[in-house]
Amino acid sequence: MMTPALPLKHPATLVATWFGAGLLPIAPGSWGSLAALPFAWVMLKFGDARLLFLAAVLVFFVGWWAAHHYMRFTDAKDPSEVVVDEVSAQWLALLIANPGVWWHWLLGFVLFRLFDIVKPWPANVIDRRAGAFAVMADDTVAGAYALVVFAVVVLLAPIMHFIRGLFGGG
């Protein structure tokens, strides 16, 4: 486990590392995204997409604060252990996920991780900027891209099922 720049019990560390998920040794961004999934599932299962969206916005702003304070104690432009940006953006990517459809969760996770790693424009431009806002914003763009592709797949899935049925594919 990685040692945080501030003590783990510091509020900025707790939020920035999403309660330590970002301190796991391999692929901290993926751990942050995975740690976001149960929270999103609960919000969608017992609330709705509006609750998840509001939570994503709230975590964006709280994460901006936490990342700013945490980054003051590091020399890194975007410390890998700061994963609150993945949490907020992962929630954005899952806004239309159905809590009872397992492939929604897998697809939402994979799409977000793909767009977060590839960083298509303008995420790549934002990623080159310094500061906590850029740390949060580039992932938000990746989350928005993932949401759009996810929505297209979810909308096309019944159509594809229908077409397969026409040709005897069940």
Summary of the structure (lengths in Angstrom):
residues: 170
radius of gyration: 17.0
end to end distance: 47.7
largest distance: 61.5
contacts: 562
relative contact order: 0.14
helix: 69%
strand: 0%
